[in-house]
Amino acid sequence: MVENRPAATLLSHLVLVLGVLIVAFPVYITFVASTQTAEQIVQNVPMSLAPGDNMLKSYEFALLGGQNESGAKTAPVSRMLWVSLVTALVISVGKIVISMLSAFAIVYFRFPFRNLVFWMIFVTLMLPVEVRILPTYKVVADLGMLNTYAGLTIPLIASATATFLFRQFFLTVPDELVEAARIDGAGPMRFFKDVLLPLSSTSIAALFVIQFIYGWNQYLWPLLVTTSEDMYPVVMGIKRMITGGDAATEWNAVMATAILAMLPPALVVMLMQKWFVKGLVDTEK
């Protein structure tokens, strides 16, 4: 029986509200800054916490690009959002497909040294990205994949973590299902498509959310493999918009870009929240 203690309930709610305010306040400041002019942001110290009347112009300037007051041209953020969306989708879908197939092969196929193969995949988790980033860049450059979607995505679609998670889940599938599929004349890929895929739907949804955000937030790898503004993801675009030296930074456009960059990951999390939570906590998937 759960005791009803109003004081403890009130305290827990206060802690939750405080946590929400701490997280949401910087986002609100970003939104307010995106609705004001660059002069209002710089000259008014502290900045007004009330939304301004420059919202449409700020977002139009960010999305379509143009010349700022210092005469420098800025790239359209709409193109950067598209690059980030394609990159995130290819990385997330590619990681799930490759990880499911590799886990399926390791669990259901009998071949020599299959456990050794799995542990070789798993050991790659111990290698930080910085250790293998230069050899990977050399391969991508030699194959002519700089400034391409292939160069942005293919080196990032292998995932030892997802392979491990799918392997552990496949090991919990009853052997009776395998025998029943074999008696019905189903081949390996038919069993994979008709049995394992439906059973793995919640795990796939949870991993898709995680990998989509991972792909969307990529910065270091695109910084190396892209030199053309047409292939900049939005995270790189935000950094490029913050000028240095004597050039004036259009902070309203920077903040508008930051808000636009938050929307797709937030939308994915909200739309798939139910499946995401179920995939992480539900034991009967």
C-alpha positions in Angstrom: 0.0 0.0 0.0 1.3 3.4 -1.0 1.2 6.0 1.8 -0.4 9.3 0.9 2.1 11.9 2.3 1.1 15.4 1.0 4.4 17.0 2.1 6.5 14.5 0.2 4.2 14.9 -2.9 4.5 18.7 -2.7 8.2 18.5 -2.4 8.6 16.2 -5.4 6.4 18.4 -7.5 8.4 21.5 -6.5 11.6 19.7 -7.5 10.1 18.7 -10.9 8.8 22.3 -11.5 12.2 23.7 -10.6 13.9 21.2 -13.0 11.5 22.2 -15.8 12.2 25.9 -15.3 16.0 25.3 -15.3 15.8 23.5 -18.6 13.1 25.6 -20.2 14.4 29.1 -19.3 17.4 29.1 -21.8 15.0 27.9 -24.5 12.7 30.7 -23.7 15.5 33.3 -23.8 16.6 31.9 -27.2 13.0 32.3 -28.5 12.7 35.8 -27.1 16.1 36.8 -28.7 14.9 35.4 -32.1 11.9 37.8 -32.0 14.1 41.0 -31.5 16.5 42.9 -33.7 20.2 42.4 -33.4 20.5 46.0 -32.0 18.0 45.3 -29.3 19.8 42.2 -28.2 23.2 43.9 -28.0 22.2 47.3 -26.7 19.7 46.4 -24.1 21.6 45.0 -21.1 20.0 43.0 -19.6 17.9 41.9 -22.6 14.2 42.2 -22.4 12.3 39.0 -21.4 9.3 40.0 -23.5 9.0 38.8 -27.1 9.7 41.5 -29.7 8.0 42.4 -33.0 10.8 41.2 -35.3 9.9 37.5 -35.3 8.9 37.1 -38.9 11.9 39.0 -40.3 14.3 37.0 -38.1 13.0 33.7 -39.2 12.7 34.7 -42.8 16.3 35.9 -42.8 17.5 32.7 -41.1 15.5 30.4 -43.5 16.2 32.2 -46.8 19.6 33.8 -46.0 20.8 37.1 -47.4 23.2 39.9 -46.6 23.5 41.1 -43.0 24.3 44.7 -42.0 28.0 44.2 -42.3 27.6 43.1 -46.0 28.4 39.4 -45.4 26.2 36.9 -47.1 24.7 34.1 -45.0 23.7 30.7 -46.3 20.0 29.8 -46.1 19.2 27.6 -43.1 16.5 25.8 -45.0 19.2 24.0 -46.9 21.1 23.2 -43.7 17.9 21.8 -42.2 17.4 19.5 -45.2 21.0 18.3 -45.0 20.6 17.5 -41.3 17.3 15.8 -41.9 18.7 13.5 -44.6 21.8 12.8 -42.5 19.8 11.9 -39.4 17.3 9.7 -41.3 20.0 7.8 -43.2 22.2 7.3 -40.1 19.2 6.2 -37.9 17.7 3.8 -40.5 21.1 2.5 -41.6 22.2 1.8 -38.0 19.0 -0.1 -37.3 19.0 -2.2 -40.5 22.7 -3.1 -40.3 22.5 -3.8 -36.5 19.4 -6.0 -36.9 20.9 -8.0 -39.8 24.3 -8.5 -38.0 22.5 -9.5 -34.7 20.3 -11.9 -36.7 23.3 -13.5 -38.3 25.1 -13.9 -35.0 22.2 -15.4 -33.1 20.5 -17.6 -35.7 23.3 -18.8 -38.0 25.9 -21.3 -37.0 29.3 -20.4 -38.4 32.9 -20.7 -37.0 34.0 -18.1 -34.5 30.6 -16.4 -34.3 31.1 -15.4 -30.7 34.5 -14.1 -31.5 33.0 -12.0 -34.3 30.4 -10.6 -31.9 33.0 -9.6 -29.3 35.2 -8.1 -32.1 32.2 -5.9 -32.9 31.5 -5.1 -29.2 35.2 -4.2 -28.5 34.9 -1.3 -31.0 32.9 0.5 -28.3 36.2 0.9 -26.4 37.6 3.0 -29.3 36.8 6.7 -29.0 35.8 8.5 -32.1 38.9 10.5 -32.2 41.1 7.4 -32.5 39.5 6.3 -35.8 38.4 9.6 -37.3 41.6 10.4 -39.2 41.8 6.9 -40.9 38.1 7.2 -41.7 38.6 10.6 -43.2 41.5 9.3 -45.3 39.3 6.5 -46.7 36.4 8.9 -47.4 38.7 11.4 -49.1 40.3 8.6 -51.3 36.9 7.4 -52.4 35.8 10.9 -53.4 33.0 11.2 -50.9 33.8 14.6 -49.5 30.9 17.1 -49.6 28.4 14.3 -50.3 25.6 12.7 -48.3 27.5 9.4 -48.6 30.5 10.9 -46.9 28.3 12.3 -44.1 26.4 9.1 -43.4 28.1 5.9 -44.4 31.0 6.1 -41.9 28.5 6.5 -39.1 25.9 3.9 -39.8 27.6 1.0 -38.1 26.7 0.6 -34.4 28.1 -1.9 -31.9 25.6 -0.7 -29.3 22.5 -1.4 -31.4 23.9 -4.8 -32.5 24.4 -5.7 -28.9 20.9 -4.6 -27.9 19.2 -6.5 -30.8 21.4 -9.6 -30.1 20.2 -9.6 -26.5 16.6 -9.3 -27.5 16.8 -12.0 -30.2 18.2 -14.4 -27.6 15.0 -14.0 -25.6 12.8 -15.1 -28.5 11.5 -18.7 -27.8 13.1 -21.5 -29.8 9.5 -22.8 -30.4 9.0 -19.8 -32.8 12.0 -20.8 -34.8 10.9 -24.4 -35.0 7.3 -23.4 -36.0 8.6 -21.2 -38.8 10.9 -24.0 -40.0 8.0 -26.5 -40.0 5.9 -24.0 -42.0 8.6 -23.8 -44.6 9.7 -20.3 -43.8 13.3 -19.4 -44.8 15.6 -17.3 -42.7 14.6 -14.0 -44.2 10.9 -14.9 -44.1 11.4 -15.6 -40.4 13.2 -12.4 -39.9 10.5 -10.3 -41.7 7.4 -12.0 -40.4 8.5 -12.8 -36.8 11.5 -10.9 -35.6 10.6 -7.5 -37.2 7.1 -7.3 -35.5 8.5 -8.4 -32.2 11.3 -5.8 -32.4 9.0 -2.9 -33.2 9.3 -1.1 -29.8 13.1 -1.6 -29.7 13.3 -0.2 -33.2 11.3 2.8 -32.3 13.4 3.5 -29.2 16.7 3.1 -31.1 15.3 5.3 -34.0 14.7 8.2 -31.6 18.2 7.9 -30.0 20.0 7.5 -33.4 18.0 10.3 -35.0 19.1 12.8 -32.4 22.7 11.4 -32.6 22.7 12.0 -36.4 21.0 15.4 -36.1 23.6 16.7 -33.6 26.7 15.6 -35.6 29.3 18.4 -35.6 32.8 17.0 -35.6 32.5 14.6 -38.6 30.7 17.1 -40.9 33.3 19.7 -39.9 35.9 17.4 -41.5 34.2 16.1 -44.6 32.3 19.2 -45.7 33.9 22.4 -47.2 30.9 23.6 -49.2 28.1 25.6 -47.6 25.6 23.5 -49.6 26.5 20.5 -47.4 26.7 22.1 -44.0 24.3 20.6 -41.4 22.4 23.1 -39.2 24.6 22.5 -36.2 27.6 23.7 -38.2 25.5 26.5 -39.7 24.9 27.9 -36.2 28.6 28.0 -35.5 29.4 29.6 -38.9 26.8 32.3 -38.3 28.7 33.5 -35.2 31.3 35.7 -36.7 34.5 36.9 -35.1 36.5 40.0 -35.2 34.9 43.3 -36.1 32.0 41.8 -38.1 28.6 42.1 -36.3 26.9 38.9 -35.5 23.2 38.8 -36.3 22.2 37.3 -33.0 18.5 37.3 -33.8 19.2 35.1 -36.8 21.5 32.9 -34.8 18.8 32.4 -32.1 16.1 31.8 -34.8 18.3 29.1 -36.3 18.8 27.5 -32.9 15.1 27.3 -32.4 14.6 25.8 -35.9 17.3 23.3 -35.1 15.5 22.2 -31.9 12.2 21.5 -33.6 12.8 18.3 -35.6 14.4 16.3 -32.7 11.7 17.6 -30.3 9.0 16.6 -32.8 10.4 13.1 -33.2 10.6 12.6 -29.4 7.1 13.9 -28.9 5.5 11.8 -31.7 7.4 8.6 -30.7 7.4 9.2 -26.9 5.0 6.3 -26.2 7.0 3.8 -28.3 10.3 5.2 -27.0 9.4 4.6 -23.3 7.9 1.2 -24.1 10.9 0.1 -26.0 13.2 1.0 -23.0 11.1 -0.4 -20.1 8.8 -3.0 -21.5 10.0 -6.5 -21.0 7.3 -8.2 -23.2 8.1 -6.6 -26.5 
